[in-house]
Amino acid sequence: MSAKNKRSFVITKMGIFLLMFSMQAFAQTKQEVSGYVTSFGTPVVNAKVAVVDTDLMTATDSKGYYTIEVTPRKELQFSYVGLQTVTIIIEDVTRTLNVKMLPEVNDLDEVTVTAKNKNQRDFEEEYGPYGKPRRMPTAMGYISTGGSSAYLKGASLNQAAVDISRAIDGRAAGLEVNSEGEIYIRSGNSINNNVPAIWDVDGMIYKEPPFIDISNVQDILILKSLSQVNRYGNMASGGVIIVRTKGAYFAQRKEKVNKTYGNQQVYSDDAVAVENLITVTPDYLKDLENSNTLEEAFTIYKEALVTNARDVAFYADVAQYFYDKKATDKAHSVLSEMETAFETNAEALKVLAYTYEANADREKALSVYKKIFRLRPQYAQSYRDLGNSFAAAENYQKAWLMYMGYMNTTDSLSGTGIDAIVYREMEALYFQHKDKIDADAKFSLPENKSELAYDVRLVFEWNTSEAEFELEFVNPQNQPYVVNHTLEQNPERIRDEKLKGYTSEEFLIDDLGSGDWLVNLKYFGNKQFQPTFLKVTTYYNWQQPNQKQKVELFKLTRQNIKMQLLKLNNRNLRY
C-alpha cells in the first residue's frame, strides 16, 4: 500500500466466524462452456481449446465454434499458430464464452498505420463491384453477401417509414411484415417460416425489431437460407436481418486514416454524454411508456414476462420504470420475481442488488448480498459486498466481522484491487464507528486525521467478470488518464480478479480544484450476448464529517463508443 495509506494492525483469529465464513470453495461439478473463437471477425478454424492441467481438449469447427466441459475455477486455454494464446479462468456462471484472438507481435507500444491509395481493382476486391461489400461484419464474424442473401443500401430505404421493418418492407422478395413490425421470410422450406427473423445490429442480437434511426443505416444484409444462418443456431431459424449503422461502418474504416497510436496527452473531447447515447429501446419498455395507468403497465409487464423470463435486463428495466413512477411496491414485485428466476446465478443477483442500491433500498440489497455470499463464499467480492451492505444498513458490528473475515484470508495486502477497497472501507468503519463495534484489531492511525480524507472516492463494480472496458479520467487541465480493463491490455489484473473473485475498482481524487473532472468509459463487451451492468458509487468528502454518496447504475450495451458517465466538480463538495 502507499505510505499515506499504510496502517499497521494486529488481527486475532476469530474461530467460529472463520468456520462459518471460510474462503474454502465448495465441491463443484463440470459445466458445459461453448462459444465462438474469432480473429478480426473471421472464424478461427481448428483452434485448440484445452482445460489447463488436464487431458480435456477440443477444437473449433469450420465456424469457429467449440463446446467443452470444465470445472469452475479451472483455466480454459485457446491457442492457434500465429495468434496470441488466450487463457481464461472459468467461473460458476460461465456458459457462453466468445473469444477474440490477436496476431502475435513483438512490440505494440507505438504503431503507425498508414493509408494507401486504392485503384478500382483493389476497391472491388475489398468491397465488390458498385460499392457492394463482398462480406459484412456480424455478431458471428464476417458473412458473405452472396448467395440467396439480399443486400440493401441505407440510402435506398424508405426514409419516411415509421420503423426499420417498414423501411425495408417490399425491398426484398419473400419478406412479410406483421402489425408488430416482426419480419417473416417466405423463401421456400430452408428455414422455419412460422418464426420471425432475428436482428443483428452492429454485432448486437435482438429477437424483436429494434428502434433504429433509418437515416443512420449504412446497409442491410438479409440472410434467408439455412446454410447462411446456421452459425446463429436455433434462434435464427426464421432468418437474420443484419444492419450496419453509419457509426459502426466508419469505426470499421478508421484504420484507413493516417494515425499514430501512443500516449495521448490532450483530451480530444470525443465522448458522448450517456444521456445522449442512442440506444435501442426494447418493445416492452415502449409498451410500458404507452400505458395509461400503473395497473395497465403491470399487466403489460406480466404479459411480456412470458417471453422475457430469462432476460436479466428485462427485470432491471421494468423495475426501474416502476421506481421512476414512484410505484415502489410494483418495482419490488418485479424484482422479487427476478430473484426467484435467478436464485442460483450470482451475476444476475448482483444486478438485482445494484438495482436496489441505486434506489436506496438498502435492506433489500442486504438480503440479496447474503444470498450471493452463500453462493460464493470463496469470492473476495462476497465479503466486501456483504460488509459494505451491513455498514449501509448501520449494522456496523456485522460489517466489521465481514471485513475481518476477508483480512484473515491474506498474509499481506497488495494495496491494489479488492485489497485496497476492503482495507479503506474497514479503515473508515473503524475511524467513524469504533464505539459501535467490538474491534478485534488495533490500528496506528495518524494524529492528523485529514490524511485519510479525499475530495472524491469512486468505486466501480460490474456484475460479470468477463466485462471488458476502458476508463478515462480527464482533469480540469484537459489531461486524460486511461485505465484498461481488458484481457489483452491488462492480463495480470484480470487473472488477479478471477483468482481472488472480485469485480470492482476504486479511484481517489485528492483535490478536485476548479473546473470539471470527466469520467468516460468505452465498453468492449463481456464474451456473451448479454449487457453488462456497471454500478458507480461516488463518495464526496470521503472520511469527512459532511461525507455523502451517490449510487448510479448503467446498462452497457453499445460497444466501442466512448461515453461520458460522470462530470465531477467542487460544487458537489459544498452540500
C-alpha positions as CSV (number, residue, x, y, z in Angstrom):
1,M,0.0,0.0,0.0
2,S,1.1,3.6,-0.4
3,A,2.9,5.3,2.5
4,K,-0.2,7.5,3.0
5,N,-2.5,4.5,3.5
6,K,-0.2,2.1,5.2
7,R,-1.5,1.3,8.6
8,S,-0.2,-1.4,11.0
9,F,-2.8,-3.6,12.6
10,V,-3.0,-6.9,14.5
11,I,-5.8,-9.3,13.8
12,T,-6.8,-12.0,16.2
13,K,-8.3,-15.2,14.7
14,M,-12.0,-15.4,15.1
15,G,-12.6,-19.2,15.4
16,I,-16.3,-19.7,14.9
17,F,-16.5,-16.9,12.5
18,L,-14.0,-18.5,10.2
19,L,-15.7,-21.8,10.4
20,M,-18.9,-20.1,9.2
21,F,-17.3,-17.9,6.6
22,S,-14.2,-19.5,5.2
23,M,-12.9,-19.0,1.7
24,Q,-12.8,-22.7,1.1
25,A,-14.5,-23.5,-2.2
26,F,-17.4,-25.9,-2.4
27,A,-17.0,-29.1,-4.4
28,Q,-18.1,-28.3,-7.9
29,T,-19.1,-30.4,-10.9
30,K,-18.3,-29.8,-14.6
31,Q,-20.3,-27.5,-16.7
32,E,-20.6,-27.1,-20.4
33,V,-19.0,-24.0,-21.9
34,S,-19.3,-23.0,-25.5
35,G,-18.8,-20.1,-27.9
36,Y,-17.1,-18.8,-31.0
37,V,-13.4,-18.1,-31.5
38,T,-12.6,-15.3,-34.0
39,S,-9.8,-13.1,-35.2
40,F,-10.8,-9.7,-36.6
41,G,-14.3,-11.0,-37.2
42,T,-13.2,-14.2,-39.0
43,P,-13.7,-17.6,-37.5
44,V,-10.6,-19.4,-36.3
45,V,-10.9,-22.9,-37.6
46,N,-9.3,-25.8,-35.7
47,A,-8.1,-23.6,-32.8
48,K,-7.1,-25.7,-29.8
49,V,-9.3,-25.3,-26.7
50,A,-7.9,-27.1,-23.6
51,V,-8.5,-27.2,-19.9
52,V,-5.2,-26.4,-18.3
53,D,-3.5,-29.2,-16.3
54,T,-6.0,-31.8,-17.6
55,D,-6.3,-34.0,-20.7
56,L,-9.6,-32.4,-21.7
57,M,-9.3,-30.8,-25.1
58,T,-11.3,-29.9,-28.2
59,A,-11.0,-27.9,-31.4
60,T,-13.2,-25.2,-33.1
61,D,-15.2,-26.2,-36.1
62,S,-15.5,-24.5,-39.5
63,K,-17.4,-21.7,-38.0
64,G,-15.0,-21.2,-35.1
65,Y,-17.5,-22.8,-32.7
66,Y,-16.5,-25.1,-29.7
67,T,-18.1,-26.7,-26.7
68,I,-16.3,-28.3,-23.8
69,E,-16.9,-29.4,-20.2
70,V,-14.9,-27.7,-17.5
71,T,-14.9,-27.4,-13.7
72,P,-15.3,-23.8,-12.3
73,R,-12.0,-22.2,-11.2
74,K,-10.1,-24.2,-13.9
75,E,-8.4,-22.3,-16.7
76,L,-9.5,-22.7,-20.3
77,Q,-6.8,-22.0,-22.9
78,F,-7.3,-21.1,-26.5
79,S,-4.3,-21.4,-28.9
80,Y,-3.6,-21.3,-32.6
81,V,-0.4,-20.9,-34.6
82,G,0.4,-17.3,-35.3
83,L,-2.2,-16.0,-32.8
84,Q,-1.7,-14.9,-29.2
85,T,-2.7,-17.6,-26.7
86,V,-5.7,-16.6,-24.5
87,T,-6.2,-18.1,-21.0
88,I,-9.4,-17.5,-19.1
89,I,-10.4,-18.7,-15.6
90,I,-13.9,-20.3,-15.7
91,E,-16.4,-19.2,-13.1
92,D,-19.6,-20.9,-11.8
93,V,-21.9,-18.9,-14.1
94,T,-19.8,-19.2,-17.3
95,R,-21.7,-20.9,-20.0
96,T,-21.1,-18.7,-23.1
97,L,-17.5,-17.6,-23.8
98,N,-16.8,-15.9,-27.2
99,V,-13.1,-15.3,-27.6
100,K,-11.2,-12.9,-29.9
101,M,-7.6,-13.8,-30.7
102,L,-5.0,-11.4,-31.9
103,P,-1.8,-11.9,-34.0
104,E,1.4,-12.5,-32.3
105,V,3.5,-9.3,-32.4
106,N,6.7,-8.2,-30.7
107,D,6.0,-4.6,-30.0
108,L,2.7,-2.7,-29.8
109,D,3.8,0.3,-27.8
110,E,3.8,2.5,-30.8
111,V,2.1,1.6,-34.1
112,T,1.7,3.8,-37.1
113,V,-1.0,2.9,-39.6
114,T,-0.6,4.5,-43.0
115,A,-3.2,4.7,-45.6
116,K,-2.5,3.8,-49.2
117,N,-4.4,4.8,-52.3
118,K,-6.5,2.1,-53.9
119,N,-7.2,1.6,-57.6
120,Q,-10.6,0.4,-58.8
121,R,-9.5,-3.2,-58.8
122,D,-8.3,-3.0,-55.2
123,F,-11.5,-1.3,-54.2
124,E,-13.7,-4.0,-55.9
125,E,-11.6,-6.8,-54.3
126,E,-12.5,-5.4,-50.9
127,Y,-15.9,-4.0,-51.4
128,G,-17.2,-5.7,-54.6
129,P,-18.4,-4.0,-57.7
130,Y,-20.6,-0.9,-57.4
131,G,-19.7,-0.5,-53.7
132,K,-21.4,-3.6,-52.5
133,P,-19.2,-5.3,-49.9
134,R,-18.2,-8.8,-50.5
135,R,-18.8,-9.6,-46.9
136,M,-20.2,-7.9,-43.8
137,P,-19.2,-8.0,-40.1
138,T,-21.7,-9.6,-37.8
139,A,-22.0,-10.9,-34.2
140,M,-20.8,-14.2,-35.6
141,G,-17.9,-13.0,-37.7
142,Y,-17.8,-11.9,-41.3
143,I,-20.6,-13.2,-43.6
144,S,-20.6,-13.3,-47.4
145,T,-23.1,-11.0,-49.1
146,G,-23.5,-13.5,-52.0
147,G,-25.8,-16.5,-52.5
148,S,-29.5,-16.1,-51.7
149,S,-29.0,-13.1,-49.3
150,A,-30.4,-9.7,-50.1
151,Y,-28.3,-6.6,-49.8
152,L,-29.7,-3.1,-49.4
153,K,-28.0,0.3,-49.2
154,G,-29.2,2.5,-46.4
155,A,-29.8,5.4,-48.8
156,S,-32.3,3.3,-50.8
157,L,-34.6,2.7,-47.8
158,N,-37.9,4.4,-47.3
159,Q,-36.8,7.3,-45.0
160,A,-40.3,8.2,-44.1
161,A,-41.2,4.8,-42.7
162,V,-42.3,4.6,-39.1
163,D,-39.7,2.0,-38.2
164,I,-36.9,-0.1,-39.7
165,S,-39.2,-3.0,-40.5
166,R,-41.5,-0.8,-42.7
167,A,-38.4,0.8,-44.2
168,I,-37.3,-2.5,-45.8
169,D,-40.9,-3.8,-46.5
170,G,-41.2,-4.7,-50.1
171,R,-37.4,-4.2,-50.8
172,A,-36.6,-7.9,-50.9
173,A,-38.5,-10.9,-52.2
174,G,-40.3,-13.1,-49.7
175,L,-40.5,-10.6,-46.8
176,E,-43.7,-10.1,-44.9
177,V,-44.1,-7.6,-42.0
178,N,-46.8,-8.0,-39.4
179,S,-48.5,-5.3,-37.4
180,E,-45.9,-5.6,-34.6
181,G,-43.0,-5.0,-37.0
182,E,-41.9,-8.6,-37.0
183,I,-40.5,-9.8,-40.3
184,Y,-41.2,-13.3,-41.7
185,I,-39.1,-14.6,-44.6
186,R,-41.0,-16.7,-47.1
187,S,-38.4,-18.3,-49.3
188,G,-39.0,-21.9,-49.5
189,N,-38.6,-24.6,-46.9
190,S,-35.0,-23.9,-45.9
191,I,-36.0,-22.1,-42.7
192,N,-39.0,-22.1,-40.4
193,N,-41.5,-19.8,-42.0
194,N,-43.5,-19.5,-38.8
195,V,-40.7,-17.9,-36.8
196,P,-39.8,-14.2,-37.2
197,A,-36.3,-13.2,-38.2
198,I,-33.9,-12.0,-35.6
199,W,-31.8,-8.8,-35.9
200,D,-28.1,-8.4,-35.8
201,V,-27.4,-4.6,-35.4
202,D,-23.7,-3.7,-35.2
203,G,-22.9,-7.1,-33.7
204,M,-25.8,-7.0,-31.1
205,I,-28.5,-9.6,-31.3
206,Y,-32.2,-8.6,-31.0
207,K,-35.1,-11.0,-31.1
208,E,-37.6,-8.2,-31.5
209,P,-37.5,-5.4,-34.1
210,P,-35.1,-2.7,-32.7
211,F,-35.5,1.0,-32.8
212,I,-33.1,2.4,-35.4
213,D,-32.8,5.9,-36.9
214,I,-33.3,5.0,-40.6
215,S,-31.1,7.9,-41.7
216,N,-28.3,6.3,-39.7
217,V,-28.4,2.9,-41.6
218,Q,-25.3,2.3,-43.8
219,D,-26.5,-1.0,-45.3
220,I,-28.5,-4.2,-44.6
221,L,-28.0,-7.8,-45.4
222,I,-30.9,-10.3,-45.2
223,L,-30.0,-13.9,-44.7
224,K,-32.6,-16.4,-45.9
225,S,-31.2,-19.9,-46.3
226,L,-30.3,-22.4,-43.6
227,S,-26.8,-22.6,-44.9
228,Q,-26.4,-18.8,-44.2
229,V,-28.0,-18.6,-40.8
230,N,-26.7,-21.9,-39.2
231,R,-23.9,-20.1,-37.4
232,Y,-26.5,-18.3,-35.3
233,G,-28.0,-21.5,-34.1
234,N,-31.7,-22.3,-33.4
235,M,-32.6,-18.7,-32.6
236,A,-32.1,-17.8,-36.3
237,S,-34.5,-20.5,-37.7
238,G,-36.6,-17.7,-39.1
239,G,-33.7,-15.9,-40.8
240,V,-31.4,-13.0,-39.9
241,I,-31.5,-9.3,-40.8
242,I,-28.1,-7.7,-40.4
243,V,-28.0,-4.0,-40.0
244,R,-24.8,-1.9,-40.1
245,T,-25.2,1.7,-38.9
246,K,-23.1,4.5,-40.2
247,G,-21.3,4.9,-36.8
248,A,-20.2,1.3,-36.9
249,Y,-19.2,1.5,-40.6
250,F,-16.9,4.4,-40.0
251,A,-15.4,2.8,-36.9
252,Q,-14.6,-0.2,-39.1
253,R,-13.0,2.0,-41.7
254,K,-11.0,4.3,-39.4
255,E,-7.8,2.2,-39.7
256,K,-7.5,3.6,-43.2
257,V,-6.8,7.1,-41.9
258,N,-3.2,8.1,-41.0
259,K,-2.9,7.8,-37.3
260,T,-0.2,7.1,-34.7
261,Y,-1.3,5.2,-31.6
262,G,0.6,6.1,-28.5
263,N,0.2,8.1,-25.3
264,Q,-2.4,10.8,-25.8
265,Q,-1.5,14.0,-23.8
266,V,-4.6,16.2,-24.6
267,Y,-8.2,15.1,-24.3
268,S,-9.9,15.2,-27.7
269,D,-13.4,15.8,-26.4
270,D,-14.7,12.7,-28.1
271,A,-17.1,11.2,-25.5
272,V,-20.8,11.2,-25.9
273,A,-22.8,12.1,-22.8
274,V,-24.5,8.9,-21.6
275,E,-27.9,10.5,-21.6
276,N,-27.4,11.4,-25.3
277,L,-26.2,8.0,-26.4
278,I,-28.5,6.4,-29.0
279,T,-29.7,3.1,-27.7
280,V,-32.3,0.6,-28.8
281,T,-35.4,0.8,-26.6
282,P,-36.9,-2.7,-26.1
283,D,-40.5,-3.1,-27.1
284,Y,-41.6,-3.9,-23.6
285,L,-40.4,-0.5,-22.4
286,K,-42.1,1.3,-25.2
287,D,-45.3,-0.6,-24.3
288,L,-44.9,0.5,-20.7
289,E,-44.4,4.1,-21.6
290,N,-47.6,4.0,-23.7
291,S,-49.7,2.6,-20.9
292,N,-52.3,4.9,-19.3
293,T,-52.2,3.6,-15.7
294,L,-49.7,1.8,-13.4
295,E,-52.1,-1.2,-13.3
296,E,-52.2,-1.3,-17.1
297,A,-48.4,-1.1,-17.1
298,F,-48.1,-4.0,-14.6
299,T,-50.4,-6.1,-16.8
300,I,-48.1,-5.4,-19.8
301,Y,-45.2,-6.5,-17.7
302,K,-46.9,-9.8,-16.8
303,E,-47.6,-10.4,-20.5
304,A,-44.1,-9.6,-21.6
305,L,-42.7,-11.9,-18.8
306,V,-43.8,-14.9,-20.8
307,T,-41.1,-14.3,-23.4
308,N,-38.5,-12.5,-21.3
309,A,-38.4,-14.6,-18.2
310,R,-34.7,-15.4,-18.6
311,D,-33.6,-11.9,-19.6
312,V,-31.9,-10.2,-16.7
313,A,-32.1,-6.7,-18.3
314,F,-35.9,-7.1,-18.7
315,Y,-36.5,-7.3,-14.9
316,A,-34.0,-4.4,-14.2
317,D,-35.5,-2.2,-16.9
318,V,-39.1,-2.8,-15.8
319,A,-38.3,-2.4,-12.1
320,Q,-36.6,0.9,-12.8
321,Y,-39.6,2.1,-14.8
322,F,-41.8,1.5,-11.7
323,Y,-39.2,3.1,-9.4
324,D,-39.2,6.2,-11.6
325,K,-43.1,6.2,-11.4
326,K,-42.8,6.1,-7.6
327,A,-44.6,2.7,-7.7
328,T,-42.1,1.0,-5.3
329,D,-44.5,-1.9,-4.5
330,K,-44.6,-2.9,-8.1
331,A,-40.9,-2.5,-8.5
332,H,-40.4,-4.8,-5.6
333,S,-42.8,-7.3,-7.1
334,V,-40.8,-7.4,-10.3
335,L,-37.5,-7.8,-8.5
336,S,-38.9,-10.5,-6.3
337,E,-39.8,-12.5,-9.4
338,M,-36.3,-11.8,-10.7
339,E,-34.7,-13.2,-7.6
340,T,-36.8,-16.4,-7.9
341,A,-35.9,-16.7,-11.6
342,F,-32.1,-16.4,-11.0
343,E,-31.8,-17.7,-7.4
344,T,-28.6,-19.6,-8.2
345,N,-27.0,-17.1,-10.6
346,A,-24.6,-14.8,-8.7
347,E,-24.1,-12.4,-11.7
348,A,-27.8,-11.9,-12.1
349,L,-28.3,-11.4,-8.4
350,K,-25.6,-8.7,-8.5
351,V,-27.8,-6.8,-11.0
352,L,-30.7,-7.2,-8.6
353,A,-28.7,-5.9,-5.6
354,Y,-27.4,-3.0,-7.7
355,T,-30.9,-2.0,-8.7
356,Y,-32.0,-2.0,-5.1
357,E,-29.0,0.1,-4.1
358,A,-29.5,2.6,-6.9
359,N,-32.9,3.2,-5.5
360,A,-31.9,3.4,-1.8
361,D,-33.5,0.0,-0.9
362,R,-30.6,-0.9,1.4
363,E,-32.3,-3.6,3.4
364,K,-33.5,-5.4,0.2
365,A,-29.9,-5.1,-1.2
366,L,-28.6,-6.6,2.0
367,S,-30.8,-9.6,1.7
368,V,-29.5,-10.3,-1.8
369,Y,-25.9,-9.9,-0.8
370,K,-26.4,-12.5,1.9
371,K,-27.7,-14.9,-0.8
372,I,-24.7,-14.2,-3.1
373,F,-22.4,-14.8,-0.1
374,R,-23.9,-18.3,0.4
375,L,-23.5,-19.0,-3.3
376,R,-19.9,-17.7,-3.5
377,P,-18.2,-18.0,0.0
378,Q,-14.8,-18.3,-1.8
379,Y,-15.1,-14.9,-3.5
380,A,-13.4,-11.9,-2.0
381,Q,-16.1,-9.7,-3.5
382,S,-18.7,-11.6,-1.4
383,Y,-17.0,-10.5,1.8
384,R,-16.6,-6.9,0.7
385,D,-20.2,-6.5,-0.7
386,L,-21.8,-8.0,2.4
387,G,-19.6,-6.0,4.7
388,N,-20.4,-2.8,2.8
389,S,-24.1,-3.6,2.8
390,F,-24.1,-4.3,6.5
391,A,-22.5,-0.9,7.0
392,A,-25.0,0.9,4.8
393,A,-27.8,-0.7,7.0
394,E,-25.9,0.6,10.1
395,N,-25.2,-2.8,11.4
396,Y,-21.5,-1.9,12.0
397,Q,-20.5,-4.9,14.1
398,K,-21.5,-7.4,11.4
399,A,-19.9,-5.2,8.7
400,W,-16.6,-5.4,10.8
401,L,-16.8,-9.1,11.1
402,M,-17.2,-9.5,7.3
403,Y,-14.1,-7.2,6.7
404,M,-12.2,-9.2,9.3
405,G,-13.2,-12.4,7.6
406,Y,-11.6,-11.2,4.4
407,M,-8.5,-10.0,6.2
408,N,-7.9,-13.4,7.8
409,T,-7.6,-14.9,4.3
410,T,-4.5,-13.0,3.3
411,D,-1.0,-12.6,4.8
412,S,-0.4,-9.2,3.3
413,L,-2.3,-6.5,1.4
414,S,-1.3,-5.6,-2.2
415,G,-2.5,-2.0,-2.0
416,T,-4.5,-2.5,-5.2
417,G,-7.7,-4.1,-6.3
418,I,-10.0,-5.6,-3.7
419,D,-7.4,-5.4,-1.0
420,A,-7.3,-1.6,-1.2
421,I,-11.1,-1.4,-1.3
422,V,-11.7,-3.6,1.7
423,Y,-9.0,-2.0,3.8
424,R,-10.1,1.5,3.0
425,E,-13.7,0.7,4.0
426,M,-12.6,-1.2,7.1
427,E,-10.4,1.8,8.0
428,A,-13.4,4.2,7.5
429,L,-15.6,1.9,9.6
430,Y,-13.1,1.8,12.4
431,F,-12.5,5.5,12.4
432,Q,-16.2,6.6,12.2
433,H,-17.9,3.9,14.3
434,K,-15.3,2.3,16.6
435,D,-17.6,3.0,19.6
436,K,-20.2,0.7,17.9
437,I,-18.0,-2.3,17.1
438,D,-16.1,-4.8,19.0
439,A,-12.9,-4.2,17.1
440,D,-10.6,-7.1,17.3
441,A,-7.8,-5.1,15.8
442,K,-5.5,-2.2,16.7
443,F,-4.8,0.5,14.1
444,S,-2.0,3.0,14.2
445,L,-3.8,6.0,12.7
446,P,-2.1,9.3,12.1
447,E,-2.6,12.1,14.6
448,N,-3.6,14.3,11.7
449,K,-6.9,12.6,10.7
450,S,-7.1,14.7,7.5
451,E,-4.6,12.3,5.9
452,L,-7.4,9.8,5.5
453,A,-9.6,12.3,3.6
454,Y,-10.2,12.8,-0.1
455,D,-12.4,15.1,-2.1
456,V,-13.8,12.2,-4.1
457,R,-13.7,8.4,-3.9
458,L,-15.1,6.5,-6.9
459,V,-15.9,2.8,-6.6
460,F,-16.8,0.9,-9.8
461,E,-18.4,-2.5,-9.7
462,W,-19.6,-4.7,-12.5
463,N,-21.8,-7.8,-12.4
464,T,-19.8,-10.1,-14.7
465,S,-16.1,-11.0,-14.5
466,E,-15.8,-11.1,-18.3
467,A,-16.7,-7.4,-18.8
468,E,-14.0,-5.5,-20.7
469,F,-13.8,-1.7,-20.9
470,E,-11.6,1.3,-20.8
471,L,-11.9,4.1,-18.2
472,E,-10.7,7.6,-19.0
473,F,-10.3,10.3,-16.3
474,V,-9.9,13.9,-17.6
475,N,-8.8,16.6,-15.2
476,P,-9.7,20.3,-15.5
477,Q,-6.5,20.9,-17.4
478,N,-7.8,18.6,-20.2
479,Q,-5.3,15.9,-19.5
480,P,-6.5,12.3,-19.8
481,Y,-5.6,9.3,-17.7
482,V,-6.6,5.9,-19.2
483,V,-7.1,2.6,-17.3
484,N,-7.6,-0.5,-19.4
485,H,-9.7,-3.4,-18.1
486,T,-9.2,-6.0,-20.9
487,L,-7.5,-9.4,-21.1
488,E,-5.3,-8.1,-23.9
489,Q,-4.0,-5.0,-22.2
490,N,-4.1,-6.0,-18.5
491,P,-3.9,-9.8,-18.2
492,E,-2.3,-9.8,-14.8
493,R,-5.1,-7.7,-13.3
494,I,-7.8,-9.9,-14.9
495,R,-6.1,-13.0,-13.5
496,D,-6.0,-11.5,-10.0
497,E,-9.7,-10.7,-10.2
498,K,-10.5,-14.3,-11.3
499,L,-8.3,-15.9,-8.7
500,K,-9.5,-13.8,-5.7
501,G,-13.0,-13.5,-7.0
502,Y,-13.8,-9.7,-7.4
503,T,-15.2,-7.3,-9.9
504,S,-14.5,-3.8,-8.6
505,E,-12.0,-1.0,-8.5
506,E,-11.6,2.3,-6.7
507,F,-10.1,5.7,-7.7
508,L,-9.3,8.6,-5.4
509,I,-9.1,12.4,-6.2
510,D,-7.2,14.4,-3.5
511,D,-8.2,17.8,-4.8
512,L,-11.0,18.4,-7.3
513,G,-9.8,22.0,-7.8
514,S,-11.7,24.3,-10.1
515,G,-13.4,23.2,-13.3
516,D,-14.8,19.8,-14.3
517,W,-13.4,16.3,-14.0
518,L,-14.8,13.9,-16.6
519,V,-15.1,10.2,-16.2
520,N,-15.5,8.4,-19.6
521,L,-15.9,4.8,-20.4
522,K,-15.6,2.7,-23.6
523,Y,-17.2,-0.7,-23.4
524,F,-15.9,-3.7,-25.3
525,G,-18.3,-6.5,-24.4
526,N,-18.3,-9.4,-22.0
527,K,-17.9,-12.5,-24.2
528,Q,-21.6,-13.1,-24.1
529,F,-24.7,-11.8,-25.8
530,Q,-26.0,-10.1,-22.6
531,P,-25.4,-6.5,-21.4
532,T,-23.1,-5.7,-18.5
533,F,-24.4,-3.7,-15.5
534,L,-22.0,-1.2,-14.0
535,K,-22.6,0.3,-10.6
536,V,-20.7,3.5,-9.8
537,T,-20.7,4.9,-6.2
538,T,-19.4,8.4,-5.9
539,Y,-18.3,9.4,-2.4
540,Y,-17.9,13.2,-1.9
541,N,-15.8,14.4,1.1
542,W,-14.6,10.9,1.8
543,Q,-13.8,10.5,5.5
544,Q,-15.0,13.9,6.4
545,P,-18.0,14.9,8.6
546,N,-20.0,16.0,5.6
547,Q,-19.4,12.8,3.5
548,K,-22.2,11.9,1.1
549,Q,-22.6,9.4,-1.6
550,K,-24.5,8.8,-4.9
551,V,-25.1,5.4,-6.5
552,E,-25.7,5.1,-10.2
553,L,-26.4,2.1,-12.4
554,F,-25.5,1.9,-16.1
555,K,-26.6,-0.8,-18.5
556,L,-23.8,-1.3,-21.0
557,T,-24.8,-2.5,-24.5
558,R,-23.1,-0.2,-27.1
559,Q,-19.6,-1.3,-27.8
560,N,-16.6,0.8,-28.9
561,I,-18.3,4.1,-28.2
562,K,-16.7,6.4,-25.6
563,M,-19.5,7.6,-23.3
564,Q,-19.3,10.3,-20.6
565,L,-20.5,8.7,-17.4
566,L,-19.8,11.4,-14.8
567,K,-18.9,15.1,-14.6
568,L,-17.4,16.0,-11.2
569,N,-16.7,19.4,-9.7
570,N,-16.3,21.1,-6.4
571,R,-19.9,22.3,-6.2
572,N,-20.8,18.8,-5.0
573,L,-18.5,19.2,-2.0
574,R,-20.5,22.1,-0.5
575,Y,-23.8,20.4,0.3
